[in-house]
Amino acid sequence: MTYNRREGRISLELEIIRVGKDINAVFSGGDAPHIGSAVLAVPRASLADDKTTSSTSSVINVPSHKDELICRECAERISSALQCVCVCTGGFHCDGLSEEEIGRVLELARELTEEAVRDGLR
């Protein structure tokens, strides 16, 4: 399944690939899509409330890339919501974004992730 958002010069895509019961999520977008980060999230009992599921993640970043936030939030959200292992890789690059535009990229990434979770991916 593929989810897309385009707003002004910001374009972002989230592709979801099922791997058995687990999920491989791929974020890409901007002027130069790439792989800047890889995050592996594994579901676990929440530390705050053992009746809910959270997740633990491991991160690998390409030096000087800042794609971790998008990939980490996505992997952890999908992992905890769907109780599966999730790997999220990706990279977004667009030259000269303002602070407001960067904030919007993060919001769009969250929207795409939530849309995927709502679809259930099961």
N, C-alpha and C positions, 0 to 999 in steps of 0.2 A: 504494500500500500504506500502511496506517496501523498504527502500533504505539502501544500505550497502557500506562501504568502508573498505578496508584492505590494510595497508601499513606497511611492516615490522612487528613489534610486536603490532602495533596499529590496532585495529578493532573497528569500530563504526557503529551502526545501528540506523536508524530513522524509526519508525513505525508511520504511519498516520491512525487515526481512525476517520471516519465521525460520528458526533453526530448531526443529523439534518443538519442545515446549518453551524454548528460550527465544530471545529477540536480539537481533542485530539492528541498531538504529544508525542511520547515516545522515548527518547534517551537512549541507553545503549551501553556498550562496555568495552573493556579492560579485565583484569583478574577477576574482581569482579563487574559485573554490579549491580546496586542498585538504589534506589531513594534517591538522595542527595538534590534535589531542586524541587520545584513546582512553576511555573510561570503562572499567568493568565493575558492575554493581551486582551484589549478591543479597537476596532478601534475608532478613533476620528479625527476631523479636525486637521491638522498640526498647531502648534503654529507659525511656520515661514511662512506658506503659506496655507491659508484656502481652497485653491483649491485642495490640496493634502491630502491624508489620512495618519495619523500616528497612534500610539497606546499608551495607558497607561498600565502599568503593575504593578502587585502586586506579591511579592516574599515571599516564605516560604523556608527556608533552614534548613537542619539538621545541628546541630552544628558541626563545623570543616570541613564541606564539601564545595567544591569550584565549584560545578556544575552549579551555577547560570548563569555564563556568557554564556555557551552553551544554556541553557534552555531559558534565557531571550531573547537572539538574535533570536532564533528560533520562540518563541511565538510572539514577536513583529513584526517580518518580515512577518510571515504568517497572523497575524491579520490585519496588514495594507495593505498588498498586496491583500488579498482576502476579506477584509472587513467583518470579522467574529470574534467571540470570539474564542480564542485559549488558551488551557491549554497545557503547555509542562512540563513534568516531566522527570526526568532521573538522571543518574549517570554514570560516566566513572571513572574507577580506573585501573591504571597500575603502579606497583612499579618502582621507580627509573628512571622516564622519565627525559631526559635532557630538557633544556629550548627550544631547537630546536624542540624536539618531542612534547612538550606541545603546541608550536605554530602550529605545524602541526595538532594536534588534533582539535584546534580551526578552522583552515582552512578547514579541512575535514567536520566538523560540518556545517560550512557555505555552503560548496558545496552541502551537502545533503539537507539542507534547501532550497537552490536555486533550486535544481532539483525538489523538491516537489512543490515549487511555480510555476515553469515552467510547470509542469504537470497540473496545474490549480486547482486540487482538488475540482472542482466545480461540 
